[in-house]
Amino acid sequence: MTGKIKRYTKAGEELSQSTLNEVVQSVADRLTARFPELTVHTERGPEGLPAPCFFVQLLKSEQARELNRRFKRTYSLDVQFYPPAERGRQAANEVAEQLYELFAVASADDGPSPGAEMRTEWKDDGTLHLYLTFTHFVWAPAGEAVKMRTLRQEEKVKHGD
């Protein structure tokens, strides 16, 4: 399997394509919908990030074969919140509560599932980090079934004396 792996239902109906960038973008879209007044970045610019804003980055992803064409995918992300200087820790605490609530439920579209593991951490530079993990299953497309060519069967009857 190379490139995109498509997600399928057990009946073989295609759901969506699943890529690492789409998971990051889905999280960024959920943040934008919840916090329309804040900018959400998925790439760092050379000049840094202006507070207040969010920065979303994928820390790691894993895929393990489950059964036949089924794979379990796990995505670990870091959602960073840069609070305004005048309300630093207080604003970060308020946002942390809202982030827990936002990622505790599944999105309405076909984005990531609810956050399986979430924890927050405050860094010395004043940023809030929400570490979250999403897990879902993907099914690889069914390939051509190997068909048996020709079966030739012979039988002989052995008579015992």
C-alpha positions as CSV (number, residue, x, y, z in Angstrom):
1,M,0.0,0.0,0.0
2,T,1.4,3.4,-1.0
3,G,0.0,6.9,-0.8
4,K,-3.5,7.3,0.6
5,I,-5.2,4.5,2.4
6,K,-9.0,4.6,1.9
7,R,-11.3,4.0,4.8
8,Y,-14.0,1.5,4.1
9,T,-17.0,0.1,5.9
10,K,-17.0,-3.7,6.5
11,A,-19.4,-3.9,3.5
12,G,-16.8,-2.4,1.3
13,E,-18.4,1.1,1.0
14,E,-15.8,3.8,0.7
15,L,-15.9,6.4,3.5
16,S,-13.0,8.7,2.9
17,Q,-9.3,8.9,2.3
18,S,-7.1,9.1,5.4
19,T,-3.8,10.9,5.4
20,L,-1.7,12.5,8.1
21,N,-2.3,16.0,6.7
22,E,-6.1,15.5,6.7
23,V,-6.0,14.5,10.4
24,V,-4.0,17.7,11.3
25,Q,-6.4,19.8,9.1
26,S,-9.5,18.3,10.7
27,V,-8.2,19.3,14.2
28,A,-7.4,22.8,12.9
29,D,-10.9,23.1,11.4
30,R,-12.5,22.1,14.6
31,L,-10.4,24.7,16.5
32,T,-11.4,27.4,13.9
33,A,-15.1,26.6,14.2
34,R,-14.9,26.7,18.0
35,F,-12.6,29.8,18.3
36,P,-13.3,31.9,15.2
37,E,-11.6,34.9,16.6
38,L,-8.2,33.1,16.9
39,T,-5.8,32.1,14.1
40,V,-5.0,28.4,13.9
41,H,-1.6,27.5,12.4
42,T,-0.4,24.2,11.1
43,E,3.1,25.4,10.1
44,R,5.5,27.7,11.9
45,G,6.7,30.8,10.1
46,P,10.2,32.2,10.4
47,E,8.9,35.1,12.6
48,G,7.2,32.9,15.1
49,L,3.6,32.8,16.1
50,P,1.6,35.9,17.2
51,A,-0.4,35.5,20.4
52,P,-3.2,34.7,20.9
53,C,-3.3,31.8,18.5
54,F,-3.2,28.0,18.2
55,F,-0.6,25.8,16.6
56,V,-1.4,22.2,15.7
57,Q,1.3,19.6,15.0
58,L,1.4,15.9,14.5
59,L,3.8,14.3,17.0
60,K,3.6,10.7,15.7
61,S,1.4,8.2,14.0
62,E,1.2,4.5,14.1
63,Q,-0.5,1.8,12.1
64,A,-0.9,-1.9,13.1
65,R,-2.5,-4.7,11.1
66,E,-5.5,-6.0,12.9
67,L,-7.1,-8.7,10.7
68,N,-6.8,-9.3,7.0
69,R,-7.4,-5.8,5.4
70,R,-8.2,-4.0,8.7
71,F,-5.6,-1.6,10.2
72,K,-5.7,0.3,13.5
73,R,-4.3,3.9,13.1
74,T,-3.3,6.0,16.0
75,Y,-2.5,9.7,15.7
76,S,-0.8,11.7,18.5
77,L,-1.1,15.5,18.2
78,D,0.1,18.6,20.1
79,V,-2.4,21.5,20.1
80,Q,-0.5,24.5,21.4
81,F,-2.3,27.7,22.7
82,Y,-0.4,30.9,22.9
83,P,-2.4,33.1,25.3
84,P,-2.5,36.9,25.2
85,A,0.2,38.3,27.5
86,E,-2.2,40.3,29.7
87,R,-4.2,37.2,30.7
88,G,-1.6,34.4,30.3
89,R,-2.4,31.6,32.7
90,Q,-6.0,32.5,33.3
91,A,-6.8,32.5,29.6
92,A,-4.9,29.2,29.1
93,N,-6.9,27.6,31.9
94,E,-10.2,28.7,30.3
95,V,-9.1,27.4,26.9
96,A,-7.9,24.1,28.4
97,E,-11.5,23.4,29.7
98,Q,-12.9,24.2,26.3
99,L,-10.4,22.0,24.5
100,Y,-11.3,19.0,26.6
101,E,-14.9,19.5,25.8
102,L,-14.3,20.1,22.1
103,F,-12.3,16.9,21.6
104,A,-14.2,14.7,24.0
105,V,-17.0,14.1,21.3
106,A,-16.8,12.9,17.7
107,S,-17.0,15.6,15.0
108,A,-20.1,15.7,12.9
109,D,-18.2,15.2,9.7
110,D,-16.0,12.2,9.0
111,G,-13.0,13.6,10.8
112,P,-11.1,12.0,13.7
113,S,-12.9,10.1,16.4
114,P,-13.1,11.5,19.9
115,G,-9.8,12.1,21.6
116,A,-8.9,8.8,23.4
117,E,-6.2,10.3,25.6
118,M,-5.9,14.0,26.5
119,R,-3.6,15.8,28.9
120,T,-2.6,19.4,29.2
121,E,0.8,20.8,30.2
122,W,1.9,24.4,30.7
123,K,5.4,25.3,29.5
124,D,7.8,27.9,30.9
125,D,7.3,30.1,27.9
126,G,3.6,30.5,28.9
127,T,2.1,28.2,26.2
128,L,-0.5,25.6,26.9
129,H,0.0,22.2,25.3
130,L,-2.9,19.8,24.8
131,Y,-1.7,16.4,23.9
132,L,-4.3,14.2,22.4
133,T,-4.6,10.9,20.7
134,F,-7.1,9.7,18.0
135,T,-7.6,6.1,17.1
136,H,-9.6,4.7,14.2
137,F,-9.7,1.7,11.9
138,V,-9.1,1.7,8.2
139,W,-9.8,-1.0,5.7
140,A,-7.6,-1.4,2.7
141,P,-9.4,-1.9,-0.6
142,A,-10.2,-5.5,-1.5
143,G,-7.8,-6.9,-4.1
144,E,-8.6,-9.3,-6.8
145,A,-9.3,-12.7,-5.4
146,V,-7.0,-15.4,-6.5
147,K,-9.2,-17.9,-8.4
148,M,-8.4,-21.5,-8.9
149,R,-7.6,-22.3,-12.4
150,T,-8.7,-25.9,-13.2
151,L,-9.1,-28.7,-10.8
152,R,-8.5,-32.1,-12.2
153,Q,-9.7,-34.9,-10.0
154,E,-9.1,-38.6,-10.6
155,E,-10.6,-41.4,-8.7
156,K,-9.8,-45.0,-8.7
157,V,-11.7,-47.8,-6.9
158,K,-9.5,-50.2,-5.1
159,H,-11.1,-53.6,-4.5
160,G,-9.7,-55.5,-1.6
161,D,-9.4,-59.3,-1.8
